[in-house]
Amino acid sequence: MSNQISPEVTTHSPEWENWSGNIQYNGKNYYFSPKTKADLKSVLADAKAKGVTVRVSGQRHSQPALVTDDNRHQSPPLNPTLYLVDMSCYVDVGEDGMELGPGANQVTVNPGVREDDLDAFLIKHKLMMKTVTAGGFFSIGGMSVVDVHGSTIDAPIFAETISAFTIMNADGQERIINRNSKDQDGNPLLPFARVSLGALGIITRVVIDTLSRPLITTLQGGKAHYLLKDKQAFTIKFKQLLNRPLKHDRIEVFYTPYAAASNLPIPAMKNFLVLWWDVDSNSHSKTPNLDLDLGQNTTACTFSNEKKFGAPCVTGIEKYGVSFARKSQYFDSPYSLLHWPPIPPSGYAAIALNEIKHQVKVANSKHSELWLTKAAQVMFMSYFIELPALDETGLEKVWDGLQVVGDYVIQEKNFHIAAPMEFRFVKGGDSVMSGTYTKNPNTWFVNLDVIGFIEPTTSTEYPSALIKFFAFVERKWIEMGGLPHNGKMYGFYDPKDSNKDSFTPPFNKNFLSFITQRRIERGAPIEAFKKYRQYCDRDNRFYNSYLRKLLGD
């Protein structure tokens, strides 16, 4: 069959790997980097003619098989069965994929643009995002198709700040979905387009609602370190941080269970690091937006051409530290120094907190929330848990969620985390496939995040102690009403297995369908979403095996 791909589009055959290294893909002539609408249409036309599945490859931070399955232990297919599309160099808006409008305090953005590039563009035009995730290396398209969230307490997930999507289908036709769009049954379509998991087609543009930022100093950041030994101390302090006069607009919190644990062999230390940012239009320091060097001179396209995606990983001496931290997770004791180097997992968690404080200090000197500039290669498990209210009862539930991890890892001979936990407060919304879906707009969720240091290998090969730990935590968070972040690791146990100590590698099929059923029980119109997906993608061009398992097909 003849090739319909534009000669302007270079065909590649890279060894593709996601950031955590749990998925690798090898194939021939399957990877494309379109620069124009015509380029993209030609790739889709060729895929349709050859019956090939198409998925978008962003900054590669999704840990599920949203983009592709792992095939590292298989022979590459002789002929492509999958096309991956890298939108990093795609521009049909402005000069660099961004332009103001169409309305006031709005910006139109192509999906391959990175968050840090958008942030710099907005600052120049006296604007800012409503909610920001700490890593500026994420692509805007990737942030919109999963439930990426920021630190703004009164804001929903990032995708819900998007008021319009332009999406190209398998025939190369574009359609616009905005607040006025409905399906034939009268269902609003914007909640389907947000957190679509790439199931509706390829996003080519989004319109993002923003806030005014007249000065660089409109955003004021800071941090505080607290010793909060019990539930009462925790709820008292966070009630203060969530209410006037001490209330902060944006909060990101890190917690180490070891620093004040009941079995800590030394006096208790500060265990909660609170990062905060306030929006202050009346700032006493009147630094104009153009007077600060943001250091933005490299685009997503440049990085893509250099084969650089996602967060820069630590290198040199720090990289050796990562390998030691990984080994420490399996020590008998979380505190013993009888190892080389003499640093227990609790020590590595403390070191990580110090590194976070350093990176935040640098970012705050530029009045930026984008503080995460480098990271260790790890896996994340992240859950959204609905709170009864953003008050004492809600904070008690947050504490209980944290202690699911804390009570486990401080025990001898258990798995021990070697990095702090993280949590943020997120307002609920109506994105159907999001973990923050709710029918009550005045609902808040806590997002709990726990990290594991791993080798860059398929998740089926992770150590059993690690998988057992994550399965234990996941069961408890599910019992608390939690739903997983779509871009992180989850599904470490089979809900059909009655053995409460059982565990599996992540993303088992029974768990995926179980989670979808939980969404339905919460009231999310999953069947309407599936019906609209089929309408948009009649020949299932964008429907890969992972989505089929997730949606129960």
N, C-alpha and C positions, 0 to 999 in steps of 0.2 A: 504494500500500500504506500502511496506517495507521501512524502513529508510535507506537511502544510505549515510548518513552523517558519516564521519570518527569518530571512538570512541575517537580520539585525540581532537576532537572539542567539547567544552562544549556548550550546548544549554541553553539559558537564556530566562527569561520572565520579563524583567525590565519594569518599567514605563519610557518610553523614553520621553525626553523633549528637545527641542532646546534651545539655550542659551537665547533667548529673552522671552521664555516662552509662545509664541503665538501658539505653536504646541506641543501637547502631544499625545502619542500613547501607548495603552495598548493591549497586546495580549499574547498568550501562545506559548512558544517554537519557537520564531521567531528571536532571536538575536544571532549572531555568531561572534566569534573572531578567525578566522583562523590564524595559525602561519606559515604554509607552503603552497606551491603550491598544494600539494595533499589535504590538508585540504580544500582549497578554491574550488577545483574541486568537492569535495564530496558535499559541500553545494549547488553548482550550479546543480549538477546531481539530488540531492533530490528536489530542487526547480522545475526543469524541469519535473520530474516525477509527481509532485503534482500540477503543473500548478500555481505556486506561483510567484508573482512579486518579483524582487530582486533589492534592492537599497543599496548604501553604506552610512553608517553613519560615518561622519568624526568628526570634533571638534564641530559640531552642531551650527555653527554660521549663516547658511543660514536661512533667515526668510521666504522665500516662501516655498511651500510644495514640494521642490525638493526631499526630502528624503521620506516623508510620509504626508498624510493628518492628521488633528486633529480628534481624536475620543474620546475625554475626556467625552463627553456627550452621548456616545453610549456604549452598552454592548460589551465587547471584543468578537471577532469572536471565535466560538467554535473550529474551525480548522484554522491554519495559512493561511492567504491570502497574506501575505507579509513576506519576509525575509530581515532583515537588517544585513549588514555585516560591522563589525568594523575592519578596516585594521591596527589598531594601533600596533598590535604585529606581523604583517606579515613581514617576512624577507626572501628574496631569493637573496639578494645582500650584500656582505661583512658580517661583524659581527653584525652590528646594522642597516642594511638597507641602507648603503651608501658605495660607493667605487669610487675612482678616475677613470676617463676615460668614454668612450673609447678613446676620443681624448684629445689633450692638452686643458687645461682650461675647462674641462668638468667633470661632476660628475653624476653618476647613482644612483638613489634614489628610494626606495620603497615609496608608496603613504602615508603610515601612519606616516612617519617621520615628526616631527614638524619643523617649520621654525627655531626655536632657536637651535635645535640640528644640523640642517644642517649648520647654521651659524657658530657654534663652530667647526664643522668638517672642514669646508672650511678654517677657520682662521688657524687651525693647519697645513693645507697644502698650506698656503700662497695664498689663493683664497678668493673671495667674490662674492656675488650675484650682478647681474647687476641692479636690482631694488628690494627694500625690503619694505614690509608693516610693520607697527609699532608693530603689535602684534605677538610676536614669538610663540604664542600658536596655530596658524593655522597649519593645516596639508598641506603637499606639494600637495597631491592629491586633496584636497579641493580647494587649490589655483589655481590649473590648470584647473578645470572644470567650474569655474566661472571667471568673469573678475576682479579678485583681482589686484590692482595696487599699485605701490610704489611711491616714491618721486623723482625718477630720471627724470629730465626734458627731457632728450634726449632718454629715454627708453620707450617702449610700456608697456602694462600690463604684469604681471609676466608670464602668460602662453606663451607669445611670446618669452620668453627666453628659452623655452623648445624646443629641436631640435628633440626629438624622444619619442614616447610613445609605451609601450607594453601593449596591452589590451586583456583581456580574455573574450571570448564570452560565451554564455549560455551552449555550449557543452564542455567548459573547454579548448578550443583551443586558443592559443595566436597568435596575429599578431603584427607586428611592423610597426608603421607609422612614417616615417621620411620625410626629405625634398625631397626625390626622389619618394615618394609614390603618386600614382594617381589612380582615379577610372576608370571604363571602358569608361567614357566619356572624360577622360583627365583632370579632375579637380584635383588639388593638394589636398591631404588628411590632411596634417598637419593643415590647417585652420579649418577643421572639428573636429580634435582631441582636439585642444585647445578650451577651453570653450565649451566642449561637453555636459555639464550639466548631465554627467553620462549616456547619451543616447546610447553610442556605446558599452558599456560593462564595465567591472571592470578594471581600470588601475592597473597594477601590478608593472610597472617601468616607470620612466621618465629619460631622459638624459637632464641635464640643462647646458646651456652655462654660463660660469662664467668669472670673471675678475681677473687679478693678484692682489694680496695684499701682497707684500713682507714683510710689517711690520704692526703691530697693528695700528700704527700711520699713516698708509696710508689713513685712514678715519679720517678726522677732522670735528668735529661737533660744532655747536654754535647756538645761538638764538638772536633775536632782537625784541624789542617791539616798535611799531610805532603808532603815531596818524595821521591818514589819514582821514580827515573829508569829502572829496568829491571825485568825479570821477577824477578830474585833479590831485589832490595830490596822489591818488592811482596809476594812470597810470604812473606818473613820478617816483615814488618810485620803482614800480615793473619793469619798463623798466631798471632801474639801477641794480636790483637784477637778471635780466635775461640776462644782457649783460656785457661784459668785460668793465672795470676791476673788477667790483663788483660781477660779475656773480657767482652764486653757482651751483654746479652740481646737488644737490638734495634739494628740498624745500617742506616743509609741512607747511601750513598756517592755523591759527585759527583766527576767526573773531567774535567779539561780537557786534551786532547792537546797543546795548544800550550805550556803553561807550562814543560815540560822537554823539548821536542822537540829532536831532533838538529840541526835547522836553525834553531833559535831564535837571532836575532841579538844577544841579550843573555844574561846569566847565567841559568841555570835557576832557576825559582821553584817554590813548592809547587804540586803538581798534583792532590792528592787531598784532598777535604774529607769527613771522616767525621762524620756525626751519629750520636749514640748515646743510648740510654736503658736504664737498669737498673731492675729491679723489686726494691725493697729494703723489705721489711716492717719492718725494724729501723732505719729512718731516724732519725738523731739529731734532725732537725727534725720536731717532732710537730704539724704543721698539720692540724687537723680538716678533714674534707671540706666542711663548711658554712661555713668561715671564709674562703673564697676566692671573689671575685666572678668568675664565669665569663663574664659578659657575654652570656648566652644569653636573649634576649627576643624573638626573631623565629623563627617556625617555617617549615617548607617551604611550608605553606599560604599564609602571609603573602607569602612571596617569589613564589609562583605567581600570586597575585592581582595582584602588582605586575609580572608578566611578567619576573621575574628567575629565571634558572636557571643552575646550575653555578657555576664559579669567577668571582668578580668580575674583570673585565679591567682592566688598568692604564688610567689616564686622564691627561689633561693632558699635561705635558711628557714623562712616561714613555711615553705613547702615541706621541709623535713619535720617541722613542728606538727603539721597536719597528720603525718603518718604516725607520730607518737600519740597524738590525741585519739586517733582512730583505734589504736591498740589499747589505750587506757579504758575504753568503754567496756572491756571484758575483764578488767582487773577484779579480784575478789572484793576489794574494799574501795569505796569512793574517796578515802582519805589517806591511805597508806602511802608512805614515801619510799617503800622498799622496792623500787623499780628504777630502771635507767631509761631516760633521765628521771630524777626523783620528783615527778609531778603526777599527782593522781588526777582522775577526771574532774574532781572539784576544782583543782588548780587550773586546768585548761578552761573551764567555764569562767573562772575569774579573769584569766588572761584575755579571753574573748570579750568580756565586758570592758576591759581597759582599751582594747582595740576599737570597740564601738565608740567609746568616749572620745578617743583621738580623732576618728573619722568625723564624728559629729561636730567636734570643735572646729575642724577645718571648714566644714560645710556652713556652720553658723557664722563664720567670719565673712562668708559671702551671702548671708541671709538666704540660705537654700535648705530645703528639706531633702534634697538628693544627696544624702550623706554616704550611702554605700557605694564605694568606688572599687573595692576588690573583696574577694571572698574565697573561702576554701570550698573545694568541690564536695558537696554534701547532698543529702536527700532531706526533703521536708515533708512532714505531715501536718496539715492545716485544716481545722474544723471551725465552722460557724455554729455557735450555740445561742439560741434565742434566750433573751433575758426577760424575766417578768416585768421589769422596769429598770430604768437607769437610776436606781436608788440602793438602799441598803440590801434589800432582798436580791436584787440583781448582782450586786457586788459579792454577796455571799456565794452565789452560784459561780461567779468567776473564780473565787478562791477554791471552791470545791473542784472545779475543772483543773486548776493548776496542781492541786494536791494529788490528783490521779497519777500524775507523773512524779511529783515530789516524793510521795510516800513509797513509791516503787524503787526509785533510783538510789535512795539513801541507804537501802538495805544491802547487807553483805551478800555477795555472790549473785546479785541481780545484774542485769544490764545497767550501765550508768551513762547518762548523757554527758558529753564533754563540751557542751555549749549551753548558753542560757536559753530558756524558753522565751517566747515573745507573745505579746497580746496587744490588740487594738480594739476599740469600740467602733462599730459600723451601724449605720441606720439601715433599717430594712427597706426593701423595694419590691418592684413587681417583675423583675427579670425572671422568666419562668424557670430557667435551668440553673439559677444561682442558688447558693446555699443560704442567701439572705432573703429568699422569696417570702413574702408575707402579704396577707390581705389587710393588715393594719398598718397604715403609714407611720404611726407613732410607736413603732417597735424598734428596739435596738438589739444587736447581736454582739457577742464578743467573738473575736477570731483568735483561737489558740493555735500556736505554732510550735512544733518540737522538731529538733534536728538530729540526724544521725550521720556520723562520718562513715563514708563507704568507699570501697574500691570502685573504679569505673567499670563495673561488670553488670551483666543482666541481673535484674532483681530476683530472679529465681535462684541465684547463687549467693545471695546475702546470708550471713551467718544466722543460724537458727535463733540464737539469743537475741539478736536485733529484731528479727521478725516477731518472735514471741512477745517482746516488749511492746512493739507497735500494735500488735493485735490486742493486747491487754488494754492499752490506752484507748484504742479505737472503740472497743466494746463499751467502755465506760462513757466515752463522749457521745456515742450513739444513744446510750441509755438516757443521757441528759438532754436528748433531743437534737443532737448535732447533725449537720450535713457537711460533707467535705468540700473543700476548695477544689475546683475542677482541674487546676493545673498542678496539684501536688500529689504525693503518694497517698494511696488509701486502698482499702479492700484487703486487709491482712488476715481476715478470717472469713469462713464460710458461714453465713447466717443459718444455713440448713443443717449445720453440724451442731448437735446438742452438747457436745463436749466443750465446756466453757474455757478449757485450757488449750484448745486447738488453735492452729494458726496456719496460714498459707502465704506464699508470695503475694504481693499486691495485685489488685485488679482482677481477682478471680470473677468468673462470669456470674455466679450466684450473687455475689456482693453487688456487682454493677446493677443488676436488675432489681435487687433489694433497695438500693438507693433511689432508683427511679420510682419505685412504689412508695417510698417514704415521701418523695416530692408530691406524688398524687394525693397521699393522705393529708399533706399539709394544705392542699387546695390548689396546687399549681396545675394549670390546664395543659398537662403533658400531651394528651391525645390531640388537642388542637395544634400544639407545636409540631407534633409528628405529621399531622395532616398537611400543615403548611409547608413543612420541609419537603414532603413528597411533591407538593404542587410546584415548588421552586426548583426541585432537582428530580425531574421525572425519570431520568435514566440512572439515578443514584451515582452520578459522576463524583460527587464529593462525600459519599457515604462509605467510609471505610469500616473495617471489621470491628474496631473498637467502638465506634458509634452504634453499630448494629447490636453489640452486646449491651451497651449502656441503655439503649432505648428499647431493648427487649425484642428485637427483630431477629 
